[in-house]
Amino acid sequence: MQSEVGFMWKKILVAVSRTDTVEQPAIERAVALAHRDRTELELLQVVYDSNLAGYSLMPREEDYFDVRDMLVQRESAGLESMAETLRRRGYAARPTAVWDYPIYQGIIRRAVAIEADLVVSEPLRRATSPSLGSADWRLIAGCPASLLMAKPTGTADYRHIAAAIDPFHTHDKPAALDETILARAAELALAFEARLSALYCVAPLTKIVGGASYSRLAFPEAEVELQETNNAVVDLLRKNGIFPEAAHLLRGTPTEMLSRYVADEAVDLLVMGALSRGRIAELVIGTTAADVLDSVECDLLIVKPPGFFSTVAARLQPEPLTARAHPI
């Protein structure tokens, strides 16, 4: 059962997968994380029909907009019913339907427009599978808010929360991101009265170059470096009010060891950091993070470093075509 803690999600954007029931993973997770009427829940449906967008037989341009509005209004009616169900349960909820494309960009644009603290989504267009598609990677890499990916194989009752950190700060990952990951994981563990684990991996050289004669931990310099890293991890945990016993060194590649730990230790939520890189920032994500995110079946909370900027946010659209206003 979630308890009151020092932090609180103020605005949660929920990308719904359907508009006929609140019984869906994304809404269940959002409700579990919300603080009743002190958290704003916005139920978002991104509407788009490529057949209409490419339809060339409209006699008037106004007809195109009329049909578009009709499609959005149809989805909005279902969203309104869902929001009313949540309001009767004591949650501050409102529906929003918007014509936008691609879906992941519509979600990001709406998250930026309402300054959402958290975005909750199921795997886009793959609600029956824990695997992630290309749209999911783009959402993960481009969403400036924290993103909770609610996998269909997961649960809203978090009993074991794991934070994946990288004390070696490889792949140009800023040190501040580890602090953000740990802080968020610790807050959620306290809220759900869950077990908390802080995971970091060291890959032996045999995993990198092959051959039984090489091992990173066989070199004296590596042992010293590893001890310094352990000390740094302990200090980081203490800084965030976490007992050192929560730290777990996993000897192997992150893709292999994190996935194994999640399965063996029944992790319900894995908290990770993700960075987008490249000239088209929202399209690129680190391969290690991608492999881990796709291999685990538990829910994923992906956080970004302070100051992260999404290029999608620079192309904000006007207000949604349909956004039924309700006091929240």
C-alpha positions in Angstrom: 0.0 0.0 0.0 1.4 3.4 -1.0 2.2 5.8 1.9 2.8 9.5 2.1 6.4 10.5 1.4 8.3 13.7 0.8 7.9 13.7 -2.9 4.8 13.7 -5.0 3.9 13.4 -8.6 2.0 16.6 -9.4 1.0 15.9 -13.0 0.9 12.5 -14.5 0.2 12.1 -18.2 -1.3 8.6 -19.0 -1.1 7.5 -22.6 -4.1 5.1 -22.7 -4.2 2.1 -25.0 -8.0 2.1 -25.3 -11.0 4.3 -24.4 -13.5 1.8 -23.1 -12.2 0.8 -19.6 -9.9 2.0 -16.9 -8.7 -1.6 -16.4 -5.5 -1.2 -18.3 -1.8 -1.3 -17.1 -1.0 2.3 -17.7 -4.0 3.6 -15.7 -3.4 1.1 -12.9 0.2 2.2 -12.5 -0.8 5.9 -12.6 -3.4 5.4 -10.0 -1.0 3.5 -7.8 1.5 6.4 -8.0 -1.1 9.2 -7.6 -1.9 11.0 -4.3 -5.6 11.2 -4.8 -6.8 14.7 -5.5 -3.3 16.2 -5.1 -2.1 14.6 -8.3 -3.5 15.6 -11.6 -4.1 12.6 -13.9 -4.6 13.4 -17.6 -5.8 10.5 -19.8 -4.4 11.1 -23.3 -5.5 9.5 -26.5 -3.4 10.4 -29.6 -5.8 10.1 -32.6 -4.6 9.7 -36.1 -5.9 7.9 -39.3 -3.5 7.7 -42.2 -6.4 6.9 -44.5 -8.0 10.3 -43.8 -4.7 12.1 -43.9 -4.1 10.8 -47.4 -7.7 11.1 -48.6 -7.8 13.2 -51.7 -11.5 13.2 -52.6 -12.8 15.7 -50.0 -14.8 18.3 -51.9 -13.9 21.0 -49.4 -11.0 21.5 -47.0 -13.6 22.1 -44.2 -14.9 18.6 -44.7 -11.5 17.1 -43.8 -11.5 19.1 -40.6 -15.0 18.1 -39.8 -14.2 14.4 -40.2 -11.0 14.8 -38.2 -12.9 16.5 -35.4 -15.5 13.7 -35.4 -12.9 11.1 -34.9 -11.3 13.0 -32.1 -14.7 13.6 -30.4 -15.5 9.9 -30.7 -12.4 9.0 -28.7 -13.0 11.9 -26.3 -16.4 10.5 -25.3 -14.8 7.3 -24.1 -12.1 9.1 -22.3 -14.6 11.3 -20.5 -16.4 8.2 -19.2 -13.0 6.8 -17.9 -12.1 10.0 -16.3 -15.5 10.2 -14.5 -14.9 6.7 -13.2 -11.6 7.8 -11.7 -13.1 11.0 -10.3 -15.8 8.9 -8.5 -12.9 7.0 -6.9 -11.4 10.2 -5.6 -8.8 11.0 -8.2 -8.4 14.2 -10.1 -8.7 13.1 -13.7 -9.4 14.7 -17.0 -9.6 13.5 -20.6 -7.7 14.8 -23.6 -7.9 13.6 -27.2 -5.6 15.2 -29.7 -5.0 14.6 -33.5 -1.3 14.1 -33.8 1.3 11.9 -35.5 3.5 10.0 -34.8 2.0 8.8 -31.6 5.2 9.1 -29.6 5.6 12.7 -30.6 2.1 13.4 -29.7 2.7 12.1 -26.2 5.9 14.1 -25.8 4.3 17.3 -27.0 1.4 16.9 -24.6 3.8 16.1 -21.7 5.7 19.3 -22.4 2.6 21.4 -22.8 1.2 20.5 -19.4 4.6 20.2 -17.7 4.0 16.6 -16.7 6.3 15.2 -14.0 5.7 11.7 -15.2 4.5 10.0 -18.3 2.9 6.5 -18.1 2.5 4.3 -21.2 2.2 0.7 -22.2 4.4 -0.5 -25.1 2.8 1.5 -28.0 0.7 -0.7 -30.3 2.1 -3.8 -28.7 -0.1 -4.0 -25.6 0.0 -7.8 -25.4 3.8 -8.1 -25.6 6.5 -7.0 -23.2 8.9 -6.3 -26.1 9.4 -2.7 -27.2 9.0 -1.4 -30.8 10.6 1.5 -32.6 8.0 4.0 -31.4 8.8 3.0 -27.8 12.5 3.7 -28.2 11.7 7.1 -29.6 9.4 7.8 -26.7 12.0 6.7 -24.2 14.8 8.6 -25.8 12.8 11.8 -26.5 10.5 12.2 -23.5 12.0 14.9 -21.1 9.8 13.8 -18.2 10.3 10.6 -16.3 8.7 7.8 -18.2 7.1 4.7 -16.7 6.7 1.9 -19.2 4.0 -0.4 -17.9 4.6 -3.8 -19.3 1.7 -6.2 -19.6 3.6 -8.8 -17.6 4.2 -6.3 -14.8 2.3 -5.3 -11.6 1.2 -2.1 -10.0 2.1 -3.6 -6.5 5.8 -2.9 -6.3 7.4 -5.1 -3.7 11.0 -5.0 -5.0 12.5 -2.0 -6.8 15.9 -2.0 -8.3 18.0 1.0 -9.4 20.6 0.4 -12.2 23.5 2.8 -11.7 26.8 3.2 -13.5 29.5 4.3 -11.1 32.2 4.1 -13.8 30.2 6.8 -15.7 30.9 5.1 -19.0 29.4 6.1 -22.3 29.5 9.8 -21.4 26.8 9.4 -18.8 26.8 12.3 -16.3 27.3 11.5 -12.6 24.2 13.5 -11.7 22.0 10.9 -13.4 23.0 8.2 -10.9 21.9 10.5 -8.1 18.6 11.0 -9.8 18.1 7.3 -10.4 18.8 6.4 -6.8 16.8 9.2 -5.4 13.7 8.3 -7.4 14.1 4.6 -6.6 14.5 5.3 -2.9 11.4 7.5 -2.8 9.3 4.9 -4.5 10.6 2.1 -2.3 9.6 4.1 0.7 6.2 4.9 -0.7 5.4 1.2 -1.5 7.3 -0.2 1.5 9.3 -2.2 -1.0 12.7 -3.8 -0.9 15.3 -1.6 -2.6 18.4 -2.8 -4.5 21.1 -0.7 -6.1 22.8 -2.6 -9.0 26.0 -1.9 -10.8 27.9 -4.2 -13.2 31.5 -4.9 -13.9 32.2 -6.9 -17.1 35.2 -9.2 -17.1 37.5 -8.7 -20.1 36.7 -12.3 -21.1 33.2 -10.9 -21.9 34.7 -8.2 -24.1 37.7 -9.7 -25.9 37.1 -13.4 -25.3 39.6 -16.0 -24.0 40.0 -17.5 -20.6 43.3 -15.7 -19.9 41.8 -12.2 -19.4 39.8 -11.0 -16.4 39.3 -7.5 -15.4 39.3 -8.4 -11.8 42.6 -10.3 -12.1 44.7 -7.1 -12.3 45.8 -5.3 -9.1 45.0 -2.0 -10.6 41.5 -3.2 -11.4 41.0 -4.4 -7.8 42.0 -1.0 -6.5 39.6 0.7 -9.0 36.8 -1.7 -8.0 37.3 -1.0 -4.3 37.2 2.7 -5.0 34.0 2.2 -7.0 32.5 0.3 -4.1 33.3 3.1 -1.7 31.8 5.6 -4.1 28.6 3.6 -4.4 28.3 3.3 -0.6 28.8 7.1 -0.3 26.2 7.7 -2.9 23.7 5.4 -1.2 24.2 7.0 2.1 23.8 10.5 0.5 20.4 9.3 -0.6 19.4 7.7 2.7 19.9 4.2 1.5 21.6 1.5 3.6 24.9 0.2 2.0 23.5 -3.4 2.2 21.3 -2.4 -0.8 24.3 -2.3 -3.1 24.9 -5.3 -5.3 27.9 -5.8 -7.6 27.0 -7.9 -10.6 30.0 -9.4 -12.4 29.1 -9.5 -16.0 27.7 -7.4 -18.8 24.7 -5.2 -17.9 22.5 -6.9 -20.5 23.1 -10.3 -19.1 23.3 -9.6 -15.4 20.6 -7.0 -14.9 18.1 -9.2 -16.8 19.1 -12.2 -14.7 18.9 -10.3 -11.4 15.4 -9.0 -12.3 14.2 -12.5 -13.0 15.9 -14.3 -10.1 15.1 -11.6 -7.5 11.5 -10.9 -8.6 12.1 -7.2 -9.3 8.8 -5.4 -10.0 10.2 -2.1 -11.1 13.6 -1.3 -12.7 14.8 2.3 -12.5 17.3 3.2 -15.2 18.7 6.3 -16.8 18.6 6.8 -20.6 20.4 9.3 -22.7 19.6 10.2 -26.3 22.6 10.9 -28.5 23.3 12.0 -32.1 22.3 14.8 -34.3 18.7 13.5 -34.3 18.5 13.2 -30.5 15.1 11.7 -30.1 15.9 8.8 -32.4 19.0 7.4 -30.8 19.4 5.5 -27.5 22.4 3.6 -26.0 22.5 0.0 -27.1 23.2 -1.3 -23.6 20.2 0.4 -22.1 18.1 -0.7 -25.1 19.1 -4.4 -24.6 18.2 -4.3 -20.9 15.0 -2.5 -21.4 13.8 -4.9 -23.9 14.9 -8.1 -22.1 13.1 -7.6 -18.8 9.4 -8.2 -18.2 9.0 -5.9 -15.2 7.9 -2.3 -15.3 10.5 0.3 -16.3 11.0 3.8 -14.9 13.4 5.7 -17.2 14.7 9.0 -15.9 16.7 11.7 -17.7 19.6 13.9 -16.3 18.7 17.4 -15.1 18.4 19.9 -18.0 17.5 17.3 -20.7 15.9 18.9 -23.7 13.7 17.1 -26.3 13.9 18.3 -29.8 10.3 17.2 -30.2 9.3 19.8 -27.6 10.5 22.5 -29.9 7.7 21.7 -32.3 4.8 22.1 -30.0 1.4 22.2 -31.6 -1.5 24.4 -30.5 -4.0 23.2 -27.8 -5.6 19.8 -28.5 -8.6 19.7 -30.8 -10.6 18.3 -28.0 -9.8 18.7 -24.3 -12.8 18.6 -22.1 -12.1 20.9 -19.2 -12.8 19.8 -15.6 -11.6 21.3 -12.4 -8.7 19.3 -11.0 
